Amino acid sequence: MTYRGTPGSWPLSVFMLFFFEIVQMMVEETNRYYHQYLDALDGGQSSLPDMTVQEMGLFLAVTLQMGHDQRDTLSDYWF
């Protein structure tokens, strides 16, 4: 099935109109928590980059898809 609407009315576009700020806040808070966690450790800094909005979008997409797709183990969804 193909969607015949204009690009601005695609379901993802409409979703992002309402939830972009929430996803952006989730990214900011995830990164803040991660840095607080690192500060509490003895080692301190990490070379891992901060999470991006695109990465959070992918995480949410896979998490939503998990409810529609039955796999044998949890790791089957991620690898």
N, CA, C and O atoms as a Tripos MOL2 file, in Angstrom:
@<TRIPOS>MOLECULE
protein
  316   315    79     0     0
PROTEIN
NO_CHARGES

@<TRIPOS>ATOM
      1 N           0.8380   -1.1660    0.0000 N.3       1 MET1
      2 CA          0.0000    0.0000    0.0000 C.3       1 MET1
      3 C           0.8900    1.2390    0.0000 C.2       1 MET1
      4 O           1.8140    1.3410    0.8070 O.2       1 MET1
      5 N           0.6220    2.1570   -0.8810 N.am      2 THR2
      6 CA          1.3900    3.3930   -0.9350 C.3       2 THR2
      7 C           0.5410    4.5460   -0.4260 C.2       2 THR2
      8 O          -0.6750    4.5780   -0.6180 O.2       2 THR2
      9 N           1.1920    5.4750    0.2140 N.am      3 TYR3
     10 CA          0.5030    6.6520    0.7500 C.3       3 TYR3
     11 C           0.5140    7.7320   -0.3200 C.2       3 TYR3
     12 O           1.5710    8.0430   -0.8700 O.2       3 TYR3
     13 N          -0.6300    8.3020   -0.6200 N.am      4 ARG4
     14 CA         -0.7380    9.2560   -1.7220 C.3       4 ARG4
     15 C          -0.8620   10.7090   -1.2710 C.2       4 ARG4
     16 O          -1.1880   11.5710   -2.0870 O.2       4 ARG4
     17 N          -0.6150   11.0020   -0.0150 N.am      5 GLY5
     18 CA         -0.7120   12.3740    0.4680 C.3       5 GLY5
     19 C           0.5180   13.1850    0.1100 C.2       5 GLY5
     20 O           1.4690   12.6620   -0.4700 O.2       5 GLY5
     21 N           0.4970   14.4410    0.4500 N.am      6 THR6
     22 CA          1.6580   15.3000    0.2250 C.3       6 THR6
     23 C           2.7230   14.9740    1.2720 C.2       6 THR6
     24 O           2.3990   14.4550    2.3400 O.2       6 THR6
     25 N           3.9880   15.2710    0.9760 N.am      7 PRO7
     26 CA          5.0420   14.9410    1.9380 C.3       7 PRO7
     27 C           4.8040   15.5280    3.3340 C.2       7 PRO7
     28 O           5.1700   14.9050    4.3310 O.2       7 PRO7
     29 N           4.2010   16.7100    3.4190 N.am      8 GLY8
     30 CA          3.9380   17.3180    4.7150 C.3       8 GLY8
     31 C           2.8300   16.6320    5.4940 C.2       8 GLY8
     32 O           2.6820   16.8540    6.6960 O.2       8 GLY8
     33 N           2.0500   15.7960    4.8150 N.am      9 SER9
     34 CA          0.9470   15.1210    5.5120 C.3       9 SER9
     35 C           1.2070   13.6360    5.7120 C.2       9 SER9
     36 O           0.2960   12.8990    6.0880 O.2       9 SER9
     37 N           2.4350   13.1840    5.4690 N.am     10 TRP10
     38 CA          2.7700   11.7910    5.7230 C.3      10 TRP10
     39 C           2.6100   11.5040    7.2060 C.2      10 TRP10
     40 O           2.8090   12.4000    8.0260 O.2      10 TRP10
     41 N           2.2610   10.2930    7.5670 N.am     11 PRO11
     42 CA          2.0580    9.9730    8.9900 C.3      11 PRO11
     43 C           3.2580   10.3230    9.8650 C.2      11 PRO11
     44 O           3.0820   10.8210   10.9770 O.2      11 PRO11
     45 N           4.4680   10.0740    9.3850 N.am     12 LEU12
     46 CA          5.6520   10.4040   10.1820 C.3      12 LEU12
     47 C           5.7760   11.9110   10.3740 C.2      12 LEU12
     48 O           6.1500   12.3670   11.4540 O.2      12 LEU12
     49 N           5.4680   12.6870    9.3390 N.am     13 SER13
     50 CA          5.5460   14.1430    9.4460 C.3      13 SER13
     51 C           4.5560   14.6680   10.4720 C.2      13 SER13
     52 O           4.8890   15.5430   11.2710 O.2      13 SER13
     53 N           3.3440   14.1380   10.4510 N.am     14 VAL14
     54 CA          2.3350   14.5590   11.4150 C.3      14 VAL14
     55 C           2.7530   14.1450   12.8240 C.2      14 VAL14
     56 O           2.5980   14.9180   13.7690 O.2      14 VAL14
     57 N           3.2830   12.9270   12.9690 N.am     15 PHE15
     58 CA          3.7760   12.4600   14.2660 C.3      15 PHE15
     59 C           4.8470   13.3920   14.8030 C.2      15 PHE15
     60 O           4.8100   13.7710   15.9740 O.2      15 PHE15
     61 N           5.8070   13.7660   13.9550 N.am     16 MET16
     62 CA          6.9210   14.5940   14.4000 C.3      16 MET16
     63 C           6.4750   16.0060   14.7530 C.2      16 MET16
     64 O           7.1100   16.6490   15.5900 O.2      16 MET16
     65 N           5.4010   16.5120   14.1420 N.am     17 LEU17
     66 CA          4.8780   17.8230   14.5290 C.3      17 LEU17
     67 C           4.5110   17.8390   15.9990 C.2      17 LEU17
     68 O           4.7570   18.8280   16.6890 O.2      17 LEU17
     69 N           3.9320   16.7700   16.4790 N.am     18 PHE18
     70 CA          3.4690   16.7090   17.8520 C.3      18 PHE18
     71 C           4.5400   16.2380   18.8330 C.2      18 PHE18
     72 O           4.5440   16.6630   19.9880 O.2      18 PHE18
     73 N           5.4340   15.3790   18.3970 N.am     19 PHE19
     74 CA          6.3270   14.7140   19.3350 C.3      19 PHE19
     75 C           7.7980   15.0810   19.2050 C.2      19 PHE19
     76 O           8.6140   14.5490   19.9580 O.2      19 PHE19
     77 N           8.1730   15.9650   18.2850 N.am     20 PHE20
     78 CA          9.5880   16.2990   18.1140 C.3      20 PHE20
     79 C          10.1720   16.8890   19.3980 C.2      20 PHE20
     80 O          11.2710   16.5100   19.8040 O.2      20 PHE20
     81 N           9.4540   17.8090   20.0410 N.am     21 GLU21
     82 CA          9.9730   18.4190   21.2580 C.3      21 GLU21
     83 C          10.1170   17.3900   22.3810 C.2      21 GLU21
     84 O          11.0480   17.4710   23.1830 O.2      21 GLU21
     85 N           9.2050   16.4320   22.4360 N.am     22 ILE22
     86 CA          9.2860   15.3880   23.4620 C.3      22 ILE22
     87 C          10.4940   14.4960   23.2040 C.2      22 ILE22
     88 O          11.2280   14.1570   24.1320 O.2      22 ILE22
     89 N          10.7030   14.1140   21.9430 N.am     23 VAL23
     90 CA         11.8610   13.2840   21.5940 C.3      23 VAL23
     91 C          13.1440   14.0490   21.8720 C.2      23 VAL23
     92 O          14.1050   13.4760   22.3840 O.2      23 VAL23
     93 N          13.1730   15.3300   21.5430 N.am     24 GLN24
     94 CA         14.3620   16.1440   21.8070 C.3      24 GLN24
     95 C          14.6320   16.2360   23.3130 C.2      24 GLN24
     96 O          15.7870   16.1690   23.7340 O.2      24 GLN24
     97 N          13.5900   16.3860   24.1230 N.am     25 MET25
     98 CA         13.7670   16.4260   25.5700 C.3      25 MET25
     99 C          14.2660   15.0750   26.0910 C.2      25 MET25
    100 O          15.0970   15.0350   26.9990 O.2      25 MET25
    101 N          13.7690   13.9690   25.5250 N.am     26 MET26
    102 CA         14.2480   12.6460   25.9250 C.3      26 MET26
    103 C          15.7380   12.5060   25.6530 C.2      26 MET26
    104 O          16.4630   11.9290   26.4630 O.2      26 MET26
    105 N          16.2030   13.0280   24.5190 N.am     27 VAL27
    106 CA         17.6280   12.9780   24.1750 C.3      27 VAL27
    107 C          18.4350   13.8080   25.1640 C.2      27 VAL27
    108 O          19.4560   13.3440   25.6710 O.2      27 VAL27
    109 N          17.9940   15.0230   25.4430 N.am     28 GLU28
    110 CA         18.7140   15.8880   26.3700 C.3      28 GLU28
    111 C          18.8030   15.2620   27.7660 C.2      28 GLU28
    112 O          19.8620   15.2870   28.3940 O.2      28 GLU28
    113 N          17.7020   14.7060   28.2410 N.am     29 GLU29
    114 CA         17.6950   14.1190   29.5800 C.3      29 GLU29
    115 C          18.5050   12.8210   29.6340 C.2      29 GLU29
    116 O          19.1440   12.5310   30.6460 O.2      29 GLU29
    117 N          18.4810   12.0450   28.5560 N.am     30 THR30
    118 CA         19.3000   10.8360   28.4910 C.3      30 THR30
    119 C          20.7770   11.1900   28.5590 C.2      30 THR30
    120 O          21.5400   10.5670   29.2980 O.2      30 THR30
    121 N          21.1780   12.1920   27.7870 N.am     31 ASN31
    122 CA         22.5750   12.6210   27.7950 C.3      31 ASN31
    123 C          22.9590   13.2210   29.1420 C.2      31 ASN31
    124 O          24.0620   12.9740   29.6290 O.2      31 ASN31
    125 N          22.0720   14.0030   29.7560 N.am     32 ARG32
    126 CA         22.3470   14.5870   31.0710 C.3      32 ARG32
    127 C          22.5320   13.4920   32.1180 C.2      32 ARG32
    128 O          23.4630   13.5440   32.9210 O.2      32 ARG32
    129 N          21.6360   12.4940   32.1040 N.am     33 TYR33
    130 CA         21.7440   11.3860   33.0560 C.3      33 TYR33
    131 C          23.0520   10.6240   32.8520 C.2      33 TYR33
    132 O          23.7260   10.2660   33.8180 O.2      33 TYR33
    133 N          23.4050   10.3780   31.5920 N.am     34 TYR34
    134 CA         24.6410    9.6520   31.2890 C.3      34 TYR34
    135 C          25.8570   10.4000   31.8240 C.2      34 TYR34
    136 O          26.7510    9.7890   32.4090 O.2      34 TYR34
    137 N          25.8970   11.7110   31.6320 N.am     35 HIS35
    138 CA         27.0360   12.4910   32.1140 C.3      35 HIS35
    139 C          27.0620   12.5520   33.6410 C.2      35 HIS35
    140 O          28.1390   12.5410   34.2370 O.2      35 HIS35
    141 N          25.9080   12.6150   34.2720 N.am     36 GLN36
    142 CA         25.8690   12.5630   35.7370 C.3      36 GLN36
    143 C          26.3740   11.2220   36.2450 C.2      36 GLN36
    144 O          27.0870   11.1500   37.2450 O.2      36 GLN36
    145 N          25.9950   10.1630   35.5430 N.am     37 TYR37
    146 CA         26.4660    8.8220   35.9130 C.3      37 TYR37
    147 C          27.9880    8.7360   35.7900 C.2      37 TYR37
    148 O          28.6520    8.2010   36.6780 O.2      37 TYR37
    149 N          28.5370    9.2570   34.7030 N.am     38 LEU38
    150 CA         29.9870    9.2250   34.5130 C.3      38 LEU38
    151 C          30.7040   10.0410   35.5690 C.2      38 LEU38
    152 O          31.7670    9.6450   36.0480 O.2      38 LEU38
    153 N          30.1310   11.1820   35.9380 N.am     39 ASP39
    154 CA         30.7560   12.0260   36.9580 C.3      39 ASP39
    155 C          30.8100   11.3190   38.3070 C.2      39 ASP39
    156 O          31.7190   11.5550   39.1040 O.2      39 ASP39
    157 N          29.8280   10.4470   38.5600 N.am     40 ALA40
    158 CA         29.7920    9.7300   39.8330 C.3      40 ALA40
    159 C          30.8130    8.5910   39.8780 C.2      40 ALA40
    160 O          31.1960    8.1470   40.9610 O.2      40 ALA40
    161 N          31.2500    8.1210   38.7210 N.am     41 LEU41
    162 CA         32.2560    7.0560   38.6690 C.3      41 LEU41
    163 C          33.6390    7.6300   38.9510 C.2      41 LEU41
    164 O          33.8680    8.8320   38.8190 O.2      41 LEU41
    165 N          34.5380    6.7660   39.3330 N.am     42 ASP42
    166 CA         35.9140    7.2040   39.5910 C.3      42 ASP42
    167 C          36.6390    7.5820   38.3030 C.2      42 ASP42
    168 O          37.4770    8.4830   38.2970 O.2      42 ASP42
    169 N          36.3100    6.8810   37.2030 N.am     43 GLY43
    170 CA         37.0030    7.1050   35.9350 C.3      43 GLY43
    171 C          36.7050    8.4390   35.2950 C.2      43 GLY43
    172 O          37.5830    9.0330   34.6690 O.2      43 GLY43
    173 N          35.4810    8.9250   35.4380 N.am     44 GLY44
    174 CA         35.1470   10.2360   34.8900 C.3      44 GLY44
    175 C          34.6580   10.2040   33.4560 C.2      44 GLY44
    176 O          33.5930    9.6550   33.1740 O.2      44 GLY44
    177 N          35.4280   10.7890   32.5470 N.am     45 GLN45
    178 CA         35.0040   11.0130   31.1650 C.3      45 GLN45
    179 C          34.9130    9.7220   30.3490 C.2      45 GLN45
    180 O          35.5690    8.7240   30.6490 O.2      45 GLN45
    181 N          34.0740    9.7750   29.3030 N.am     46 SER46
    182 CA         33.9400    8.6650   28.3700 C.3      46 SER46
    183 C          34.1590    9.1950   26.9650 C.2      46 SER46
    184 O          33.9160   10.3690   26.6840 O.2      46 SER46
    185 N          34.6190    8.3170   26.0880 N.am     47 SER47
    186 CA         34.8360    8.7280   24.6980 C.3      47 SER47
    187 C          33.5830    8.5180   23.8450 C.2      47 SER47
    188 O          33.5860    8.8370   22.6560 O.2      47 SER47
    189 N          32.5150    7.9860   24.4400 N.am     48 LEU48
    190 CA         31.2870    7.7700   23.6780 C.3      48 LEU48
    191 C          30.5990    9.0940   23.3940 C.2      48 LEU48
    192 O          30.5240    9.9480   24.2770 O.2      48 LEU48
    193 N          30.0930    9.2830   22.1730 N.am     49 PRO49
    194 CA         29.3950   10.5430   21.8610 C.3      49 PRO49
    195 C          28.0050   10.5610   22.4860 C.2      49 PRO49
    196 O          27.4650    9.5230   22.8680 O.2      49 PRO49
    197 N          27.4410   11.7520   22.5820 N.am     50 ASP50
    198 CA         26.0850   11.8930   23.0890 C.3      50 ASP50
    199 C          25.0880   11.2980   22.1070 C.2      50 ASP50
    200 O          25.3570   11.2020   20.9090 O.2      50 ASP50
    201 N          23.9340   10.9010   22.6290 N.am     51 MET51
    202 CA         22.8570   10.3800   21.7980 C.3      51 MET51
    203 C          22.2770   11.5130   20.9600 C.2      51 MET51
    204 O          22.2430   12.6610   21.4050 O.2      51 MET51
    205 N          21.8210   11.1950   19.7470 N.am     52 THR52
    206 CA         21.2120   12.1860   18.8610 C.3      52 THR52
    207 C          19.7170   11.9290   18.7370 C.2      52 THR52
    208 O          19.2160   10.8800   19.1430 O.2      52 THR52
    209 N          19.0180   12.8970   18.1710 N.am     53 VAL53
    210 CA         17.5830   12.7530   17.9420 C.3      53 VAL53
    211 C          17.3190   11.5860   16.9860 C.2      53 VAL53
    212 O          16.3430   10.8540   17.1530 O.2      53 VAL53
    213 N          18.1830   11.4160   15.9930 N.am     54 GLN54
    214 CA         18.0090   10.3160   15.0390 C.3      54 GLN54
    215 C          18.1500    8.9660   15.7260 C.2      54 GLN54
    216 O          17.3790    8.0470   15.4520 O.2      54 GLN54
    217 N          19.1190    8.8400   16.6080 N.am     55 GLU55
    218 CA         19.3050    7.5870   17.3370 C.3      55 GLU55
    219 C          18.1220    7.2970   18.2540 C.2      55 GLU55
    220 O          17.6890    6.1510   18.3680 O.2      55 GLU55
    221 N          17.6030    8.3280   18.9030 N.am     56 MET56
    222 CA         16.4370    8.1320   19.7580 C.3      56 MET56
    223 C          15.2350    7.7150   18.9160 C.2      56 MET56
    224 O          14.4370    6.8770   19.3360 O.2      56 MET56
    225 N          15.1080    8.3060   17.7240 N.am     57 GLY57
    226 CA         14.0210    7.9150   16.8210 C.3      57 GLY57
    227 C          14.1200    6.4560   16.4280 C.2      57 GLY57
    228 O          13.1110    5.7520   16.3850 O.2      57 GLY57
    229 N          15.3270    5.9970   16.1400 N.am     58 LEU58
    230 CA         15.5140    4.5860   15.8020 C.3      58 LEU58
    231 C          15.1860    3.6790   16.9820 C.2      58 LEU58
    232 O          14.5580    2.6340   16.8170 O.2      58 LEU58
    233 N          15.6170    4.0870   18.1710 N.am     59 PHE59
    234 CA         15.3100    3.3080   19.3670 C.3      59 PHE59
    235 C          13.7950    3.2020   19.5680 C.2      59 PHE59
    236 O          13.2740    2.1160   19.8210 O.2      59 PHE59
    237 N          13.0950    4.3280   19.4540 N.am     60 LEU60
    238 CA         11.6380    4.3090   19.6310 C.3      60 LEU60
    239 C          10.9550    3.4840   18.5510 C.2      60 LEU60
    240 O           9.9780    2.7900   18.8320 O.2      60 LEU60
    241 N          11.4540    3.5500   17.3190 N.am     61 ALA61
    242 CA         10.8660    2.7720   16.2260 C.3      61 ALA61
    243 C          11.0050    1.2700   16.4780 C.2      61 ALA61
    244 O          10.0520    0.5150   16.2890 O.2      61 ALA61
    245 N          12.1880    0.8430   16.9030 N.am     62 VAL62
    246 CA         12.3880   -0.5820   17.1780 C.3      62 VAL62
    247 C          11.5350   -1.0160   18.3640 C.2      62 VAL62
    248 O          10.9590   -2.1040   18.3570 O.2      62 VAL62
    249 N          11.4560   -0.1630   19.3820 N.am     63 THR63
    250 CA         10.6460   -0.4940   20.5490 C.3      63 THR63
    251 C           9.1770   -0.6400   20.1730 C.2      63 THR63
    252 O           8.5140   -1.5650   20.6410 O.2      63 THR63
    253 N           8.6600    0.2500   19.3400 N.am     64 LEU64
    254 CA          7.2670    0.1360   18.8840 C.3      64 LEU64
    255 C           7.0630   -1.1080   18.0220 C.2      64 LEU64
    256 O           6.0410   -1.7850   18.1350 O.2      64 LEU64
    257 N           8.0250   -1.4010   17.1710 N.am     65 GLN65
    258 CA          7.9130   -2.5690   16.2950 C.3      65 GLN65
    259 C           7.9210   -3.8650   17.0810 C.2      65 GLN65
    260 O           7.3340   -4.8550   16.6450 O.2      65 GLN65
    261 N           8.5760   -3.8770   18.2320 N.am     66 MET66
    262 CA          8.6350   -5.0860   19.0540 C.3      66 MET66
    263 C           7.2390   -5.5590   19.4520 C.2      66 MET66
    264 O           7.0280   -6.7530   19.6650 O.2      66 MET66
    265 N           6.2900   -4.6390   19.5530 N.am     67 GLY67
    266 CA          4.9290   -5.0170   19.9070 C.3      67 GLY67
    267 C           4.1690   -5.6660   18.7760 C.2      67 GLY67
    268 O           3.1160   -6.2610   19.0030 O.2      67 GLY67
    269 N           4.6810   -5.5650   17.5500 N.am     68 HIS68
    270 CA          3.9960   -6.1030   16.3720 C.3      68 HIS68
    271 C           4.7000   -7.2960   15.7530 C.2      68 HIS68
    272 O           4.1680   -7.9240   14.8370 O.2      68 HIS68
    273 N           5.8780   -7.6130   16.2390 N.am     69 ASP69
    274 CA          6.6950   -8.6530   15.6240 C.3      69 ASP69
    275 C           7.1800   -9.6040   16.7150 C.2      69 ASP69
    276 O           7.9150   -9.1890   17.6110 O.2      69 ASP69
    277 N           6.7850  -10.8540   16.6540 N.am     70 GLN70
    278 CA          7.1680  -11.8390   17.6680 C.3      70 GLN70
    279 C           8.5050  -12.4870   17.2970 C.2      70 GLN70
    280 O           8.6340  -13.0920   16.2330 O.2      70 GLN70
    281 N           9.4860  -12.3560   18.1740 N.am     71 ARG71
    282 CA         10.7980  -12.9760   17.9840 C.3      71 ARG71
    283 C          11.0630  -13.9180   19.1500 C.2      71 ARG71
    284 O          10.3850  -13.8520   20.1750 O.2      71 ARG71
    285 N          12.0500  -14.7950   18.9890 N.am     72 ASP72
    286 CA         12.3570  -15.7980   20.0240 C.3      72 ASP72
    287 C          12.9990  -15.1710   21.2630 C.2      72 ASP72
    288 O          12.6160  -15.4990   22.3860 O.2      72 ASP72
    289 N          13.9640  -14.2780   21.0730 N.am     73 THR73
    290 CA         14.6540  -13.6830   22.2160 C.3      73 THR73
    291 C          14.7200  -12.1740   22.0390 C.2      73 THR73
    292 O          14.5530  -11.6610   20.9320 O.2      73 THR73
    293 N          14.9630  -11.4740   23.1260 N.am     74 LEU74
    294 CA         15.0470  -10.0210   23.0800 C.3      74 LEU74
    295 C          16.1820   -9.5530   22.1780 C.2      74 LEU74
    296 O          16.0410   -8.5480   21.4810 O.2      74 LEU74
    297 N          17.2810  -10.2540   22.1820 N.am     75 SER75
    298 CA         18.4270   -9.8390   21.3550 C.3      75 SER75
    299 C          18.1380   -9.9670   19.8590 C.2      75 SER75
    300 O          18.8170   -9.3260   19.0560 O.2      75 SER75
    301 N          17.1570  -10.7700   19.4640 N.am     76 ASP76
    302 CA         16.7990  -10.8850   18.0480 C.3      76 ASP76
    303 C          16.2610   -9.5720   17.4780 C.2      76 ASP76
    304 O          16.3400   -9.3500   16.2700 O.2      76 ASP76
    305 N          15.7240   -8.7120   18.3150 N.am     77 TYR77
    306 CA         15.2080   -7.4280   17.8410 C.3      77 TYR77
    307 C          16.3270   -6.4340   17.5490 C.2      77 TYR77
    308 O          16.1480   -5.5230   16.7410 O.2      77 TYR77
    309 N          17.4540   -6.5970   18.1830 N.am     78 TRP78
    310 CA         18.4860   -5.5840   18.1460 C.3      78 TRP78
    311 C          19.6950   -5.9560   17.2850 C.2      78 TRP78
    312 O          20.5180   -5.0920   16.9810 O.2      78 TRP78
    313 N          19.8140   -7.2060   16.8930 N.am     79 PHE79
    314 CA         20.9950   -7.6110   16.1080 C.3      79 PHE79
    315 C          20.6080   -8.1850   14.7830 C.2      79 PHE79
    316 O          21.4770   -8.5750   14.0020 O.2      79 PHE79
@<TRIPOS>BOND
     1     1     2 1
     2     2     3 1
     3     3     4 2
     4     3     5 am
     5     5     6 1
     6     6     7 1
     7     7     8 2
     8     7     9 am
     9     9    10 1
    10    10    11 1
    11    11    12 2
    12    11    13 am
    13    13    14 1
    14    14    15 1
    15    15    16 2
    16    15    17 am
    17    17    18 1
    18    18    19 1
    19    19    20 2
    20    19    21 am
    21    21    22 1
    22    22    23 1
    23    23    24 2
    24    23    25 am
    25    25    26 1
    26    26    27 1
    27    27    28 2
    28    27    29 am
    29    29    30 1
    30    30    31 1
    31    31    32 2
    32    31    33 am
    33    33    34 1
    34    34    35 1
    35    35    36 2
    36    35    37 am
    37    37    38 1
    38    38    39 1
    39    39    40 2
    40    39    41 am
    41    41    42 1
    42    42    43 1
    43    43    44 2
    44    43    45 am
    45    45    46 1
    46    46    47 1
    47    47    48 2
    48    47    49 am
    49    49    50 1
    50    50    51 1
    51    51    52 2
    52    51    53 am
    53    53    54 1
    54    54    55 1
    55    55    56 2
    56    55    57 am
    57    57    58 1
    58    58    59 1
    59    59    60 2
    60    59    61 am
    61    61    62 1
    62    62    63 1
    63    63    64 2
    64    63    65 am
    65    65    66 1
    66    66    67 1
    67    67    68 2
    68    67    69 am
    69    69    70 1
    70    70    71 1
    71    71    72 2
    72    71    73 am
    73    73    74 1
    74    74    75 1
    75    75    76 2
    76    75    77 am
    77    77    78 1
    78    78    79 1
    79    79    80 2
    80    79    81 am
    81    81    82 1
    82    82    83 1
    83    83    84 2
    84    83    85 am
    85    85    86 1
    86    86    87 1
    87    87    88 2
    88    87    89 am
    89    89    90 1
    90    90    91 1
    91    91    92 2
    92    91    93 am
    93    93    94 1
    94    94    95 1
    95    95    96 2
    96    95    97 am
    97    97    98 1
    98    98    99 1
    99    99   100 2
   100    99   101 am
   101   101   102 1
   102   102   103 1
   103   103   104 2
   104   103   105 am
   105   105   106 1
   106   106   107 1
   107   107   108 2
   108   107   109 am
   109   109   110 1
   110   110   111 1
   111   111   112 2
   112   111   113 am
   113   113   114 1
   114   114   115 1
   115   115   116 2
   116   115   117 am
   117   117   118 1
   118   118   119 1
   119   119   120 2
   120   119   121 am
   121   121   122 1
   122   122   123 1
   123   123   124 2
   124   123   125 am
   125   125   126 1
   126   126   127 1
   127   127   128 2
   128   127   129 am
   129   129   130 1
   130   130   131 1
   131   131   132 2
   132   131   133 am
   133   133   134 1
   134   134   135 1
   135   135   136 2
   136   135   137 am
   137   137   138 1
   138   138   139 1
   139   139   140 2
   140   139   141 am
   141   141   142 1
   142   142   143 1
   143   143   144 2
   144   143   145 am
   145   145   146 1
   146   146   147 1
   147   147   148 2
   148   147   149 am
   149   149   150 1
   150   150   151 1
   151   151   152 2
   152   151   153 am
   153   153   154 1
   154   154   155 1
   155   155   156 2
   156   155   157 am
   157   157   158 1
   158   158   159 1
   159   159   160 2
   160   159   161 am
   161   161   162 1
   162   162   163 1
   163   163   164 2
   164   163   165 am
   165   165   166 1
   166   166   167 1
   167   167   168 2
   168   167   169 am
   169   169   170 1
   170   170   171 1
   171   171   172 2
   172   171   173 am
   173   173   174 1
   174   174   175 1
   175   175   176 2
   176   175   177 am
   177   177   178 1
   178   178   179 1
   179   179   180 2
   180   179   181 am
   181   181   182 1
   182   182   183 1
   183   183   184 2
   184   183   185 am
   185   185   186 1
   186   186   187 1
   187   187   188 2
   188   187   189 am
   189   189   190 1
   190   190   191 1
   191   191   192 2
   192   191   193 am
   193   193   194 1
   194   194   195 1
   195   195   196 2
   196   195   197 am
   197   197   198 1
   198   198   199 1
   199   199   200 2
   200   199   201 am
   201   201   202 1
   202   202   203 1
   203   203   204 2
   204   203   205 am
   205   205   206 1
   206   206   207 1
   207   207   208 2
   208   207   209 am
   209   209   210 1
   210   210   211 1
   211   211   212 2
   212   211   213 am
   213   213   214 1
   214   214   215 1
   215   215   216 2
   216   215   217 am
   217   217   218 1
   218   218   219 1
   219   219   220 2
   220   219   221 am
   221   221   222 1
   222   222   223 1
   223   223   224 2
   224   223   225 am
   225   225   226 1
   226   226   227 1
   227   227   228 2
   228   227   229 am
   229   229   230 1
   230   230   231 1
   231   231   232 2
   232   231   233 am
   233   233   234 1
   234   234   235 1
   235   235   236 2
   236   235   237 am
   237   237   238 1
   238   238   239 1
   239   239   240 2
   240   239   241 am
   241   241   242 1
   242   242   243 1
   243   243   244 2
   244   243   245 am
   245   245   246 1
   246   246   247 1
   247   247   248 2
   248   247   249 am
   249   249   250 1
   250   250   251 1
   251   251   252 2
   252   251   253 am
   253   253   254 1
   254   254   255 1
   255   255   256 2
   256   255   257 am
   257   257   258 1
   258   258   259 1
   259   259   260 2
   260   259   261 am
   261   261   262 1
   262   262   263 1
   263   263   264 2
   264   263   265 am
   265   265   266 1
   266   266   267 1
   267   267   268 2
   268   267   269 am
   269   269   270 1
   270   270   271 1
   271   271   272 2
   272   271   273 am
   273   273   274 1
   274   274   275 1
   275   275   276 2
   276   275   277 am
   277   277   278 1
   278   278   279 1
   279   279   280 2
   280   279   281 am
   281   281   282 1
   282   282   283 1
   283   283   284 2
   284   283   285 am
   285   285   286 1
   286   286   287 1
   287   287   288 2
   288   287   289 am
   289   289   290 1
   290   290   291 1
   291   291   292 2
   292   291   293 am
   293   293   294 1
   294   294   295 1
   295   295   296 2
   296   295   297 am
   297   297   298 1
   298   298   299 1
   299   299   300 2
   300   299   301 am
   301   301   302 1
   302   302   303 1
   303   303   304 2
   304   303   305 am
   305   305   306 1
   306   306   307 1
   307   307   308 2
   308   307   309 am
   309   309   310 1
   310   310   311 1
   311   311   312 2
   312   311   313 am
   313   313   314 1
   314   314   315 1
   315   315   316 2
@<TRIPOS>SUBSTRUCTURE
     1 MET1         2 RESIDUE 1 A MET
     2 THR2         6 RESIDUE 1 A THR
     3 TYR3        10 RESIDUE 1 A TYR
     4 ARG4        14 RESIDUE 1 A ARG
     5 GLY5        18 RESIDUE 1 A GLY
     6 THR6        22 RESIDUE 1 A THR
     7 PRO7        26 RESIDUE 1 A PRO
     8 GLY8        30 RESIDUE 1 A GLY
     9 SER9        34 RESIDUE 1 A SER
    10 TRP10       38 RESIDUE 1 A TRP
    11 PRO11       42 RESIDUE 1 A PRO
    12 LEU12       46 RESIDUE 1 A LEU
    13 SER13       50 RESIDUE 1 A SER
    14 VAL14       54 RESIDUE 1 A VAL
    15 PHE15       58 RESIDUE 1 A PHE
    16 MET16       62 RESIDUE 1 A MET
    17 LEU17       66 RESIDUE 1 A LEU
    18 PHE18       70 RESIDUE 1 A PHE
    19 PHE19       74 RESIDUE 1 A PHE
    20 PHE20       78 RESIDUE 1 A PHE
    21 GLU21       82 RESIDUE 1 A GLU
    22 ILE22       86 RESIDUE 1 A ILE
    23 VAL23       90 RESIDUE 1 A VAL
    24 GLN24       94 RESIDUE 1 A GLN
    25 MET25       98 RESIDUE 1 A MET
    26 MET26      102 RESIDUE 1 A MET
    27 VAL27      106 RESIDUE 1 A VAL
    28 GLU28      110 RESIDUE 1 A GLU
    29 GLU29      114 RESIDUE 1 A GLU
    30 THR30      118 RESIDUE 1 A THR
    31 ASN31      122 RESIDUE 1 A ASN
    32 ARG32      126 RESIDUE 1 A ARG
    33 TYR33      130 RESIDUE 1 A TYR
    34 TYR34      134 RESIDUE 1 A TYR
    35 HIS35      138 RESIDUE 1 A HIS
    36 GLN36      142 RESIDUE 1 A GLN
    37 TYR37      146 RESIDUE 1 A TYR
    38 LEU38      150 RESIDUE 1 A LEU
    39 ASP39      154 RESIDUE 1 A ASP
    40 ALA40      158 RESIDUE 1 A ALA
    41 LEU41      162 RESIDUE 1 A LEU
    42 ASP42      166 RESIDUE 1 A ASP
    43 GLY43      170 RESIDUE 1 A GLY
    44 GLY44      174 RESIDUE 1 A GLY
    45 GLN45      178 RESIDUE 1 A GLN
    46 SER46      182 RESIDUE 1 A SER
    47 SER47      186 RESIDUE 1 A SER
    48 LEU48      190 RESIDUE 1 A LEU
    49 PRO49      194 RESIDUE 1 A PRO
    50 ASP50      198 RESIDUE 1 A ASP
    51 MET51      202 RESIDUE 1 A MET
    52 THR52      206 RESIDUE 1 A THR
    53 VAL53      210 RESIDUE 1 A VAL
    54 GLN54      214 RESIDUE 1 A GLN
    55 GLU55      218 RESIDUE 1 A GLU
    56 MET56      222 RESIDUE 1 A MET
    57 GLY57      226 RESIDUE 1 A GLY
    58 LEU58      230 RESIDUE 1 A LEU
    59 PHE59      234 RESIDUE 1 A PHE
    60 LEU60      238 RESIDUE 1 A LEU
    61 ALA61      242 RESIDUE 1 A ALA
    62 VAL62      246 RESIDUE 1 A VAL
    63 THR63      250 RESIDUE 1 A THR
    64 LEU64      254 RESIDUE 1 A LEU
    65 GLN65      258 RESIDUE 1 A GLN
    66 MET66      262 RESIDUE 1 A MET
    67 GLY67      266 RESIDUE 1 A GLY
    68 HIS68      270 RESIDUE 1 A HIS
    69 ASP69      274 RESIDUE 1 A ASP
    70 GLN70      278 RESIDUE 1 A GLN
    71 ARG71      282 RESIDUE 1 A ARG
    72 ASP72      286 RESIDUE 1 A ASP
    73 THR73      290 RESIDUE 1 A THR
    74 LEU74      294 RESIDUE 1 A LEU
    75 SER75      298 RESIDUE 1 A SER
    76 ASP76      302 RESIDUE 1 A ASP
    77 TYR77      306 RESIDUE 1 A TYR
    78 TRP78      310 RESIDUE 1 A TRP
    79 PHE79      314 RESIDUE 1 A PHE
